[in-house]
Amino acid sequence: MAGWACPDSRSSIQAAYIQKAPAPAVALTSNKITSNIMTMAIKRSPIALAVLAMLMEEPLHPYRMQRLIKERGKAEVINVTQRASLYQTIQRLEREGLITAQKTVRDDKRPERTVYEISAKGREISLEWMRTILSTLTQEYPEFPAAISFLPLLTPDDVARQLKLRAKALEAELHRIDEVLQEAQVVPRLFLLEMEYLRALHAAELSWVNGIVGDLGAQRIAWTEEWLRQIAAKFSTDAKLDQE
């Protein structure tokens, strides 16, 4: 939204709309911009999206939400192992007006539970989140690529050993996913797409990891402390400044 950073620029753009477009178009454009800004202002997360998605089906209390996430296999892609995270997300969504408390229920064997329902604003935001997540790339920072960027902290042999262990773990995970998909053949494919996606990611990573292990074994990728010092001196910004 860098184009809206300057107040003068914003005013001139709005003025252009007023002069060149009929009033209904101005209203629609304004509503669209307001909607986008509102969507960006509300922090999204996998748990928040899951809560809104389930409440679009029916009002639920948090314990039932957590059970449904697990029963439907969504725990493969949404971390609900800590119930506190779910409750914190629900409280935040309520503060932001995306969900509201509908009623409180109690039975003899369980503590009092609050049933939540989604608001009109929550429905709008959840659909906007879906479109944004599906259509755009988001910069994420997982641990594995971060560790890859610092491989020289270990020796090539040590790196190869660790990557072989990772390859075995990936193979085991692929086997587990294949078993899940096999057992769920009666389930429409629509509800298994996240598992297909995870399988594709793991398969691609396994192929890459095995390739790196092979390159390390053949010494096509290698390093020593002396070589690292030479490379550091060659590409050091301070060294270039000294030469100038």
Summary of the structure (lengths in Angstrom):
residues: 244
radius of gyration: 25.7
end to end distance: 39.4
largest distance: 80.4
contacts: 573
relative contact order: 0.07
helix: 70%
strand: 6%
